[in-house]
Amino acid sequence: MDNKEFRQITQTVFKANGFEKLKNRYYRKGQGFLCELQIQNSGYGSMAYVNFDFFLGEFKKPYIINRESGS
């Protein structure tokens, strides 16, 4: 499986599970939290990673997240 095929499969799975794509990330809003998924290419070979981030709070579109205030 090449990188393009992997991205197509993950996009299908993410959208089937309620995620929406904005720019190069996928978001799913829950009650009191936001889940963000991002596909990242490996710098060491032909691999890719799926990064998961969770944010607590109420968010509206477009999702603006202040990543520097992580206390």
N, CA, C and O atoms as a CHARMM CRD file, in Angstrom:
* protein
*
  284
    1    1 MET  N      0.85000  -1.16500   0.00000 PROA 1      0.00000
    2    1 MET  CA     0.00000   0.00000   0.00000 PROA 1      0.00000
    3    1 MET  C      0.90300   1.23800   0.00000 PROA 1      0.00000
    4    1 MET  O      1.80400   1.36000   0.82900 PROA 1      0.00000
    5    2 ASP  N      0.65100   2.14000  -0.92900 PROA 2      0.00000
    6    2 ASP  CA     1.44100   3.36500  -0.96700 PROA 2      0.00000
    7    2 ASP  C      0.76100   4.46600  -0.15100 PROA 2      0.00000
    8    2 ASP  O     -0.34700   4.28900   0.35600 PROA 2      0.00000
    9    3 ASN  N      1.44400   5.59800  -0.03800 PROA 3      0.00000
   10    3 ASN  CA     0.98400   6.69200   0.80600 PROA 3      0.00000
   11    3 ASN  C     -0.35800   7.24900   0.32800 PROA 3      0.00000
   12    3 ASN  O     -1.22400   7.56500   1.14400 PROA 3      0.00000
   13    4 LYS  N     -0.53300   7.37100  -0.98000 PROA 4      0.00000
   14    4 LYS  CA    -1.77900   7.91400  -1.52800 PROA 4      0.00000
   15    4 LYS  C     -2.96000   6.99600  -1.19800 PROA 4      0.00000
   16    4 LYS  O     -4.03400   7.46700  -0.82400 PROA 4      0.00000
   17    5 GLU  N     -2.75600   5.70800  -1.33700 PROA 5      0.00000
   18    5 GLU  CA    -3.80300   4.73100  -1.03100 PROA 5      0.00000
   19    5 GLU  C     -4.13900   4.75200   0.46600 PROA 5      0.00000
   20    5 GLU  O     -5.30800   4.65800   0.84000 PROA 5      0.00000
   21    6 PHE  N     -3.11600   4.87300   1.31900 PROA 6      0.00000
   22    6 PHE  CA    -3.33400   4.95600   2.75800 PROA 6      0.00000
   23    6 PHE  C     -4.17400   6.17300   3.10600 PROA 6      0.00000
   24    6 PHE  O     -5.09500   6.07800   3.91700 PROA 6      0.00000
   25    7 ARG  N     -3.86600   7.31800   2.50100 PROA 7      0.00000
   26    7 ARG  CA    -4.62800   8.54200   2.76400 PROA 7      0.00000
   27    7 ARG  C     -6.08200   8.41000   2.31000 PROA 7      0.00000
   28    7 ARG  O     -6.98400   8.90700   2.98500 PROA 7      0.00000
   29    8 GLN  N     -6.31900   7.75300   1.18800 PROA 8      0.00000
   30    8 GLN  CA    -7.68800   7.55600   0.71500 PROA 8      0.00000
   31    8 GLN  C     -8.48100   6.66700   1.66400 PROA 8      0.00000
   32    8 GLN  O     -9.65100   6.93300   1.93600 PROA 8      0.00000
   33    9 ILE  N     -7.84900   5.61600   2.16500 PROA 9      0.00000
   34    9 ILE  CA    -8.52700   4.70400   3.09000 PROA 9      0.00000
   35    9 ILE  C     -8.82400   5.41000   4.40700 PROA 9      0.00000
   36    9 ILE  O     -9.93100   5.30100   4.93400 PROA 9      0.00000
   37   10 THR  N     -7.84000   6.13400   4.94300 PROA 10     0.00000
   38   10 THR  CA    -8.07000   6.82700   6.21500 PROA 10     0.00000
   39   10 THR  C     -9.12900   7.90800   6.05900 PROA 10     0.00000
   40   10 THR  O     -9.94100   8.10100   6.96300 PROA 10     0.00000
   41   11 GLN  N     -9.14200   8.61400   4.94200 PROA 11     0.00000
   42   11 GLN  CA   -10.16600   9.64300   4.72200 PROA 11     0.00000
   43   11 GLN  C    -11.55600   9.01500   4.71400 PROA 11     0.00000
   44   11 GLN  O    -12.48600   9.57800   5.29200 PROA 11     0.00000
   45   12 THR  N    -11.71200   7.88500   4.08400 PROA 12     0.00000
   46   12 THR  CA   -12.99200   7.19400   4.04900 PROA 12     0.00000
   47   12 THR  C    -13.42300   6.76300   5.44500 PROA 12     0.00000
   48   12 THR  O    -14.58600   6.92700   5.81500 PROA 12     0.00000
   49   13 VAL  N    -12.49600   6.21600   6.21900 PROA 13     0.00000
   50   13 VAL  CA   -12.80200   5.75800   7.57100 PROA 13     0.00000
   51   13 VAL  C    -13.12700   6.93500   8.49000 PROA 13     0.00000
   52   13 VAL  O    -14.07900   6.87400   9.26900 PROA 13     0.00000
   53   14 PHE  N    -12.33700   8.00500   8.39800 PROA 14     0.00000
   54   14 PHE  CA   -12.59100   9.17400   9.24100 PROA 14     0.00000
   55   14 PHE  C    -13.96500   9.77200   8.95800 PROA 14     0.00000
   56   14 PHE  O    -14.71300  10.06700   9.89000 PROA 14     0.00000
   57   15 LYS  N    -14.30600   9.95400   7.68400 PROA 15     0.00000
   58   15 LYS  CA   -15.59600  10.54600   7.32700 PROA 15     0.00000
   59   15 LYS  C    -16.75000   9.63100   7.70800 PROA 15     0.00000
   60   15 LYS  O    -17.81400  10.11400   8.09700 PROA 15     0.00000
   61   16 ALA  N    -16.56200   8.32600   7.60400 PROA 16     0.00000
   62   16 ALA  CA   -17.61300   7.38000   7.99200 PROA 16     0.00000
   63   16 ALA  C    -17.87500   7.41600   9.49900 PROA 16     0.00000
   64   16 ALA  O    -18.95200   7.03000   9.95300 PROA 16     0.00000
   65   17 ASN  N    -16.89000   7.88100  10.27100 PROA 17     0.00000
   66   17 ASN  CA   -17.03700   7.96200  11.72200 PROA 17     0.00000
   67   17 ASN  C    -17.33700   9.37500  12.21300 PROA 17     0.00000
   68   17 ASN  O    -17.16300   9.66900  13.39500 PROA 17     0.00000
   69   18 GLY  N    -17.78500  10.24600  11.32000 PROA 18     0.00000
   70   18 GLY  CA   -18.26400  11.55800  11.71700 PROA 18     0.00000
   71   18 GLY  C    -17.24500  12.66600  11.74000 PROA 18     0.00000
   72   18 GLY  O    -17.55000  13.75800  12.22100 PROA 18     0.00000
   73   19 PHE  N    -16.03400  12.43300  11.23600 PROA 19     0.00000
   74   19 PHE  CA   -15.01900  13.48300  11.19300 PROA 19     0.00000
   75   19 PHE  C    -15.20300  14.31000   9.93100 PROA 19     0.00000
   76   19 PHE  O    -15.60000  13.78700   8.89000 PROA 19     0.00000
   77   20 GLU  N    -14.91600  15.59500  10.02700 PROA 20     0.00000
   78   20 GLU  CA   -14.95900  16.46800   8.86500 PROA 20     0.00000
   79   20 GLU  C    -13.57000  17.04600   8.62600 PROA 20     0.00000
   80   20 GLU  O    -12.82700  17.33100   9.56500 PROA 20     0.00000
   81   21 LYS  N    -13.23700  17.21200   7.34500 PROA 21     0.00000
   82   21 LYS  CA   -11.90100  17.68000   6.98700 PROA 21     0.00000
   83   21 LYS  C    -11.91000  19.19800   6.83200 PROA 21     0.00000
   84   21 LYS  O    -12.74500  19.75800   6.12200 PROA 21     0.00000
   85   22 LEU  N    -10.97400  19.84800   7.50500 PROA 22     0.00000
   86   22 LEU  CA   -10.71900  21.27800   7.34800 PROA 22     0.00000
   87   22 LEU  C     -9.22400  21.42600   7.13900 PROA 22     0.00000
   88   22 LEU  O     -8.42600  21.08800   8.01200 PROA 22     0.00000
   89   23 LYS  N     -8.85300  21.93800   5.96700 PROA 23     0.00000
   90   23 LYS  CA    -7.46200  22.03600   5.52900 PROA 23     0.00000
   91   23 LYS  C     -6.84600  20.64300   5.51400 PROA 23     0.00000
   92   23 LYS  O     -7.31400  19.79300   4.75700 PROA 23     0.00000
   93   24 ASN  N     -5.82800  20.37000   6.30800 PROA 24     0.00000
   94   24 ASN  CA    -5.18700  19.05100   6.27000 PROA 24     0.00000
   95   24 ASN  C     -5.45100  18.24500   7.54300 PROA 24     0.00000
   96   24 ASN  O     -4.71000  17.31000   7.84900 PROA 24     0.00000
   97   25 ARG  N     -6.50900  18.60500   8.28700 PROA 25     0.00000
   98   25 ARG  CA    -6.83100  17.90500   9.53900 PROA 25     0.00000
   99   25 ARG  C     -8.30000  17.50400   9.54900 PROA 25     0.00000
  100   25 ARG  O     -9.12500  18.06000   8.82400 PROA 25     0.00000
  101   26 TYR  N     -8.59400  16.53500  10.38400 PROA 26     0.00000
  102   26 TYR  CA    -9.95900  16.04500  10.53600 PROA 26     0.00000
  103   26 TYR  C    -10.43100  16.35300  11.95300 PROA 26     0.00000
  104   26 TYR  O     -9.68200  16.18800  12.91600 PROA 26     0.00000
  105   27 TYR  N    -11.67500  16.80000  12.07000 PROA 27     0.00000
  106   27 TYR  CA   -12.21100  17.20100  13.36800 PROA 27     0.00000
  107   27 TYR  C    -13.53700  16.50000  13.63000 PROA 27     0.00000
  108   27 TYR  O    -14.32600  16.24200  12.72100 PROA 27     0.00000
  109   28 ARG  N    -13.74600  16.20500  14.89600 PROA 28     0.00000
  110   28 ARG  CA   -15.04100  15.72100  15.35100 PROA 28     0.00000
  111   28 ARG  C    -15.33100  16.39000  16.68700 PROA 28     0.00000
  112   28 ARG  O    -14.56700  16.28100  17.64600 PROA 28     0.00000
  113   29 LYS  N    -16.44600  17.07600  16.71500 PROA 29     0.00000
  114   29 LYS  CA   -16.83000  17.81200  17.90500 PROA 29     0.00000
  115   29 LYS  C    -17.74000  16.94800  18.75200 PROA 29     0.00000
  116   29 LYS  O    -18.71100  16.37000  18.26300 PROA 29     0.00000
  117   30 GLY  N    -17.40900  16.87100  20.03200 PROA 30     0.00000
  118   30 GLY  CA   -18.23700  16.16500  20.98300 PROA 30     0.00000
  119   30 GLY  C    -18.81800  17.16100  21.97700 PROA 30     0.00000
  120   30 GLY  O    -18.66200  18.37200  21.82500 PROA 30     0.00000
  121   31 GLN  N    -19.47000  16.65000  22.96500 PROA 31     0.00000
  122   31 GLN  CA   -20.04200  17.52300  23.98600 PROA 31     0.00000
  123   31 GLN  C    -18.95100  17.85300  25.00700 PROA 31     0.00000
  124   31 GLN  O    -18.62200  17.03300  25.86400 PROA 31     0.00000
  125   32 GLY  N    -18.39800  19.05700  24.90500 PROA 32     0.00000
  126   32 GLY  CA   -17.35700  19.48400  25.82500 PROA 32     0.00000
  127   32 GLY  C    -15.94200  19.14200  25.39900 PROA 32     0.00000
  128   32 GLY  O    -15.00600  19.35300  26.17000 PROA 32     0.00000
  129   33 PHE  N    -15.75700  18.61800  24.19200 PROA 33     0.00000
  130   33 PHE  CA   -14.39700  18.32600  23.71900 PROA 33     0.00000
  131   33 PHE  C    -14.35500  18.36400  22.19200 PROA 33     0.00000
  132   33 PHE  O    -15.38700  18.35600  21.52200 PROA 33     0.00000
  133   34 LEU  N    -13.14200  18.40500  21.66800 PROA 34     0.00000
  134   34 LEU  CA   -12.90000  18.37400  20.23400 PROA 34     0.00000
  135   34 LEU  C    -11.78400  17.37900  19.97200 PROA 34     0.00000
  136   34 LEU  O    -10.75300  17.41200  20.64300 PROA 34     0.00000
  137   35 CYS  N    -11.97700  16.50600  19.01500 PROA 35     0.00000
  138   35 CYS  CA   -10.94700  15.53800  18.62100 PROA 35     0.00000
  139   35 CYS  C    -10.39000  15.96900  17.27000 PROA 35     0.00000
  140   35 CYS  O    -11.14200  16.27100  16.34300 PROA 35     0.00000
  141   36 GLU  N     -9.06800  15.99400  17.17100 PROA 36     0.00000
  142   36 GLU  CA    -8.39300  16.38100  15.93400 PROA 36     0.00000
  143   36 GLU  C     -7.49700  15.22500  15.49700 PROA 36     0.00000
  144   36 GLU  O     -6.74800  14.67900  16.30700 PROA 36     0.00000
  145   37 LEU  N     -7.57200  14.85600  14.23300 PROA 37     0.00000
  146   37 LEU  CA    -6.70700  13.82400  13.66100 PROA 37     0.00000
  147   37 LEU  C     -5.89200  14.44400  12.54900 PROA 37     0.00000
  148   37 LEU  O     -6.38500  15.27700  11.78800 PROA 37     0.00000
  149   38 GLN  N     -4.62700  14.02700  12.46300 PROA 38     0.00000
  150   38 GLN  CA    -3.75800  14.52100  11.40900 PROA 38     0.00000
  151   38 GLN  C     -2.87800  13.36800  10.94200 PROA 38     0.00000
  152   38 GLN  O     -2.34600  12.61600  11.75900 PROA 38     0.00000
  153   39 ILE  N     -2.72500  13.23100   9.62800 PROA 39     0.00000
  154   39 ILE  CA    -1.84700  12.21500   9.06400 PROA 39     0.00000
  155   39 ILE  C     -0.48500  12.85800   8.83900 PROA 39     0.00000
  156   39 ILE  O     -0.37500  13.91000   8.21000 PROA 39     0.00000
  157   40 GLN  N      0.55600  12.20500   9.36700 PROA 40     0.00000
  158   40 GLN  CA     1.91300  12.73500   9.28900 PROA 40     0.00000
  159   40 GLN  C      2.80700  11.71500   8.59800 PROA 40     0.00000
  160   40 GLN  O      2.79700  10.53500   8.94600 PROA 40     0.00000
  161   41 ASN  N      3.57100  12.17000   7.62700 PROA 41     0.00000
  162   41 ASN  CA     4.53300  11.29500   6.96400 PROA 41     0.00000
  163   41 ASN  C      5.77000  11.11900   7.83300 PROA 41     0.00000
  164   41 ASN  O      6.19200  12.04500   8.52700 PROA 41     0.00000
  165   42 SER  N      6.34400   9.92700   7.78900 PROA 42     0.00000
  166   42 SER  CA     7.56400   9.64600   8.53200 PROA 42     0.00000
  167   42 SER  C      8.76200  10.19800   7.78100 PROA 42     0.00000
  168   42 SER  O      8.81100  10.16000   6.55200 PROA 42     0.00000
  169   43 GLY  N      9.71900  10.70600   8.52500 PROA 43     0.00000
  170   43 GLY  CA    10.95600  11.17600   7.91900 PROA 43     0.00000
  171   43 GLY  C     11.97700  10.07400   7.74800 PROA 43     0.00000
  172   43 GLY  O     13.06600  10.32700   7.23300 PROA 43     0.00000
  173   44 TYR  N     11.65700   8.83900   8.17000 PROA 44     0.00000
  174   44 TYR  CA    12.62200   7.73600   8.15700 PROA 44     0.00000
  175   44 TYR  C     12.28100   6.62600   7.18400 PROA 44     0.00000
  176   44 TYR  O     12.99700   5.62700   7.11500 PROA 44     0.00000
  177   45 GLY  N     11.20400   6.77800   6.43000 PROA 45     0.00000
  178   45 GLY  CA    10.83600   5.73500   5.49600 PROA 45     0.00000
  179   45 GLY  C      9.46500   6.01200   4.91700 PROA 45     0.00000
  180   45 GLY  O      8.90700   7.09400   5.09500 PROA 45     0.00000
  181   46 SER  N      8.93700   5.03600   4.23300 PROA 46     0.00000
  182   46 SER  CA     7.63300   5.20900   3.59000 PROA 46     0.00000
  183   46 SER  C      6.51700   4.79100   4.54800 PROA 46     0.00000
  184   46 SER  O      5.74300   3.87600   4.26900 PROA 46     0.00000
  185   47 MET  N      6.45900   5.48300   5.67500 PROA 47     0.00000
  186   47 MET  CA     5.42500   5.21600   6.66900 PROA 47     0.00000
  187   47 MET  C      4.66000   6.49600   6.93900 PROA 47     0.00000
  188   47 MET  O      5.12700   7.59600   6.64100 PROA 47     0.00000
  189   48 ALA  N      3.47500   6.33100   7.50900 PROA 48     0.00000
  190   48 ALA  CA     2.67900   7.48300   7.91000 PROA 48     0.00000
  191   48 ALA  C      2.10200   7.19900   9.29000 PROA 48     0.00000
  192   48 ALA  O      1.89400   6.04400   9.66100 PROA 48     0.00000
  193   49 TYR  N      1.84900   8.24600  10.03500 PROA 49     0.00000
  194   49 TYR  CA     1.30000   8.14500  11.38100 PROA 49     0.00000
  195   49 TYR  C     -0.00600   8.91600  11.44900 PROA 49     0.00000
  196   49 TYR  O     -0.20700   9.88100  10.71100 PROA 49     0.00000
  197   50 VAL  N     -0.88500   8.49100  12.33000 PROA 50     0.00000
  198   50 VAL  CA    -2.10400   9.23700  12.60300 PROA 50     0.00000
  199   50 VAL  C     -1.94400   9.82900  14.00100 PROA 50     0.00000
  200   50 VAL  O     -1.84500   9.09900  14.98800 PROA 50     0.00000
  201   51 ASN  N     -1.92000  11.14600  14.07400 PROA 51     0.00000
  202   51 ASN  CA    -1.79400  11.85100  15.34300 PROA 51     0.00000
  203   51 ASN  C     -3.18500  12.20000  15.86100 PROA 51     0.00000
  204   51 ASN  O     -4.01600  12.72900  15.12300 PROA 51     0.00000
  205   52 PHE  N     -3.43000  11.90100  17.12700 PROA 52     0.00000
  206   52 PHE  CA    -4.69100  12.21000  17.78600 PROA 52     0.00000
  207   52 PHE  C     -4.45600  13.32800  18.79400 PROA 52     0.00000
  208   52 PHE  O     -3.51200  13.26100  19.58000 PROA 52     0.00000
  209   53 ASP  N     -5.29300  14.34100  18.78000 PROA 53     0.00000
  210   53 ASP  CA    -5.26200  15.40400  19.78400 PROA 53     0.00000
  211   53 ASP  C     -6.67500  15.58800  20.31200 PROA 53     0.00000
  212   53 ASP  O     -7.64300  15.55100  19.55200 PROA 53     0.00000
  213   54 PHE  N     -6.78400  15.78800  21.61700 PROA 54     0.00000
  214   54 PHE  CA    -8.07600  16.03500  22.24500 PROA 54     0.00000
  215   54 PHE  C     -8.00400  17.36500  22.98200 PROA 54     0.00000
  216   54 PHE  O     -7.03100  17.64300  23.68400 PROA 54     0.00000
  217   55 PHE  N     -9.02600  18.17800  22.81900 PROA 55     0.00000
  218   55 PHE  CA    -9.09800  19.48000  23.45300 PROA 55     0.00000
  219   55 PHE  C    -10.39800  19.56700  24.23900 PROA 55     0.00000
  220   55 PHE  O    -11.45800  19.19000  23.74000 PROA 55     0.00000
  221   56 LEU  N    -10.31400  20.06000  25.45500 PROA 56     0.00000
  222   56 LEU  CA   -11.50300  20.21000  26.29200 PROA 56     0.00000
  223   56 LEU  C    -12.04700  21.62600  26.14500 PROA 56     0.00000
  224   56 LEU  O    -11.28800  22.59400  26.09500 PROA 56     0.00000
  225   57 GLY  N    -13.37300  21.73300  26.07800 PROA 57     0.00000
  226   57 GLY  CA   -14.02000  23.02400  25.95300 PROA 57     0.00000
  227   57 GLY  C    -15.07200  22.98800  24.86500 PROA 57     0.00000
  228   57 GLY  O    -15.32000  21.94800  24.25600 PROA 57     0.00000
  229   58 GLU  N    -15.68300  24.12700  24.63000 PROA 58     0.00000
  230   58 GLU  CA   -16.67800  24.26200  23.56700 PROA 58     0.00000
  231   58 GLU  C    -16.03500  24.98500  22.38900 PROA 58     0.00000
  232   58 GLU  O    -15.43400  26.04400  22.56800 PROA 58     0.00000
  233   59 PHE  N    -16.15300  24.43300  21.20200 PROA 59     0.00000
  234   59 PHE  CA   -15.52400  24.97600  20.00800 PROA 59     0.00000
  235   59 PHE  C    -16.56300  25.18100  18.92200 PROA 59     0.00000
  236   59 PHE  O    -17.51500  24.41000  18.79700 PROA 59     0.00000
  237   60 LYS  N    -16.36500  26.23400  18.13700 PROA 60     0.00000
  238   60 LYS  CA   -17.21700  26.51600  16.98700 PROA 60     0.00000
  239   60 LYS  C    -16.34400  26.55200  15.74200 PROA 60     0.00000
  240   60 LYS  O    -15.13700  26.78200  15.82700 PROA 60     0.00000
  241   61 LYS  N    -16.95500  26.32600  14.59400 PROA 61     0.00000
  242   61 LYS  CA   -16.21200  26.37100  13.34000 PROA 61     0.00000
  243   61 LYS  C    -15.92700  27.80100  12.95300 PROA 61     0.00000
  244   61 LYS  O    -16.76900  28.65300  13.23300 PROA 61     0.00000
  245   62 PRO  N    -14.82300  28.13500  12.34000 PROA 62     0.00000
  246   62 PRO  CA   -13.64800  27.26900  12.17900 PROA 62     0.00000
  247   62 PRO  C    -12.96200  27.05500  13.51800 PROA 62     0.00000
  248   62 PRO  O    -12.93200  27.95400  14.35800 PROA 62     0.00000
  249   63 TYR  N    -12.42100  25.88500  13.71300 PROA 63     0.00000
  250   63 TYR  CA   -11.84600  25.52300  15.00700 PROA 63     0.00000
  251   63 TYR  C    -10.53100  26.25900  15.23000 PROA 63     0.00000
  252   63 TYR  O     -9.53800  25.98400  14.55600 PROA 63     0.00000
  253   64 ILE  N    -10.52700  27.18200  16.16500 PROA 64     0.00000
  254   64 ILE  CA    -9.32800  27.94500  16.50400 PROA 64     0.00000
  255   64 ILE  C     -8.86800  27.46000  17.87300 PROA 64     0.00000
  256   64 ILE  O     -9.58500  27.59400  18.86500 PROA 64     0.00000
  257   65 ILE  N     -7.67200  26.89800  17.91600 PROA 65     0.00000
  258   65 ILE  CA    -7.16700  26.27400  19.13700 PROA 65     0.00000
  259   65 ILE  C     -5.89000  26.97900  19.55200 PROA 65     0.00000
  260   65 ILE  O     -4.94400  27.08100  18.77000 PROA 65     0.00000
  261   66 ASN  N     -5.86600  27.46000  20.77200 PROA 66     0.00000
  262   66 ASN  CA    -4.66800  28.08600  21.32800 PROA 66     0.00000
  263   66 ASN  C     -3.81700  26.97500  21.93500 PROA 66     0.00000
  264   66 ASN  O     -4.08100  26.54900  23.05900 PROA 66     0.00000
  265   67 ARG  N     -2.81200  26.50300  21.22100 PROA 67     0.00000
  266   67 ARG  CA    -2.00100  25.36900  21.64600 PROA 67     0.00000
  267   67 ARG  C     -0.95900  25.75300  22.69400 PROA 67     0.00000
  268   67 ARG  O     -0.34700  24.86500  23.28800 PROA 67     0.00000
  269   68 GLU  N     -0.73900  27.02700  22.93600 PROA 68     0.00000
  270   68 GLU  CA     0.30500  27.44800  23.86400 PROA 68     0.00000
  271   68 GLU  C     -0.19100  27.53800  25.30500 PROA 68     0.00000
  272   68 GLU  O      0.62100  27.65800  26.22200 PROA 68     0.00000
  273   69 SER  N     -1.47400  27.48500  25.52000 PROA 69     0.00000
  274   69 SER  CA    -1.98500  27.60400  26.90000 PROA 69     0.00000
  275   69 SER  C     -2.39300  26.24000  27.41200 PROA 69     0.00000
  276   69 SER  O     -3.54700  26.04600  27.79400 PROA 69     0.00000
  277   70 GLY  N     -1.48400  25.30100  27.43100 PROA 70     0.00000
  278   70 GLY  CA    -1.76700  23.92500  27.84000 PROA 70     0.00000
  279   70 GLY  C     -1.47200  23.67300  29.30800 PROA 70     0.00000
  280   70 GLY  O     -0.64000  22.82500  29.62900 PROA 70     0.00000
  281   71 SER  N     -2.12700  24.38300  30.19600 PROA 71     0.00000
  282   71 SER  CA    -1.87400  24.16900  31.61900 PROA 71     0.00000
  283   71 SER  C     -2.78600  23.13200  32.20800 PROA 71     0.00000
  284   71 SER  O     -2.69700  22.83700  33.39900 PROA 71     0.00000
